[in-house]
Amino acid sequence: MKTILHDWPDKYCIKILRNLLPALKDGGRIIICDNVTLPRRYDEDGKSLVPKFVQRKQAGADMTMFSVFNSKERTIDDWEKLLKQTDERLIFEKVTILPGALWSVLVVKFDG
């Protein structure tokens, strides 16, 4: 699913993902290619580990998603929460944040 869930608020993403469940077998996977926002992390001195330009870019993208689509940029925690709300059997298997790219690859396993 490349950028399909990107433009939708959580309640519609849940609907989209739930429609995939009847076709999934135990151990089946959903591959999601979408944006994963880096969470704000700080070192022991309180200095941000995420560069300022990345923070600005992410904040701008988040505001655009909210104002245009009533959606948001999602962190890994947001993706996990979305999957749990969809179905407890959907488990994150792997997340690959591609350096320098706009998108990340999320591998979700169906533990049916």
N, C-alpha and C positions, 0 to 999 in steps of 0.2 A: 504494500500500500504506500505509494509514493505521494507524499504531501496531501493525502486525502483527508486526514484528520486535522491538518494544520489550521484550516479556516473555520472550524466548527467549535462552538462551545461544548463543554463537557457532556451535557445531556444528549446532544446529537451524536457525539463521538461514541457514547455508550450504546446508543441505538444502532449505529453502524457496526460496531464490534459485536454486539449481541446477534446480529443477523448472520455473522460468520460461524457462530457456535454450532449450529446443526450440521455443518459440513466438516467440522473438525473431528478427527479421530484421536484417541489417546496418543500423546507424544507429538501430535501435529504442531506446526509452528505458523505464526503470523510474523511476517517480516514487515516492519514499519520503517520507512525512510522519511524522516521528519526532523524538524529543528528540536534540539535539546539545549535549553538555556543553562549556562553555567551558574550554579548557585554562588552567592557571595560568600567567600571564605576569607578568613583573616589569619595572619600569623600571630605568634605570641606577643608581638609588639603592637598589634592592632592594624597593621598594614594589610591592605587588600591583596590577595593572591591573584585576583582577576584584574588585568590591566584596565585603566580608566576608559580607554577607547572602546574596549569590548563591553564594559558596563553601559556606556552611552549608546552603543549600537543596539544592545539588547533592550534597553529601556525604550528607545525609539521604536523598535519593532513591536514591543509589547503594547505601546500606546496605539500604534497603527492597527494591530490585531483587534484591540478592544474597540476602537472607534469605528472601524470598517466592518468587522465581522462579529462583534460581541464575543470575541474569543480571547485567547491569551497565548503567549509563548510559555511553554511548559518546561519545568526542570525535570530531572530524573524522578524526584519525589512526586511531582505532579503526575507524571506518566504512571508510576506505580499505583498511586491513588485512583487514577482513572481506570486502570485494569482491575483493581480490586472491586471498584463499584460496578464494573461490567459483569465480572464473574470471578469468584474465588479460585477457580481452576486455571485462570490465566496467570502465568508466572514469568517474570523477567528471566531470561536465560543469559542474555548478553546485551550490552550497550556499547557501541563503538562510536566515539565522537571523532569524526574525521577532521584532522587538523587542516585549517585553511579552507575548509568547505562549509557550505551553508547548512548541510544536512548531516544527520547522524543515522546510524542503523540500529534499530531496536529489534531484538529477536525475542519473541514471546512464545512460550511453550504452553500447550494445552495439556493439563494434567487431569485427564478425564478418567 
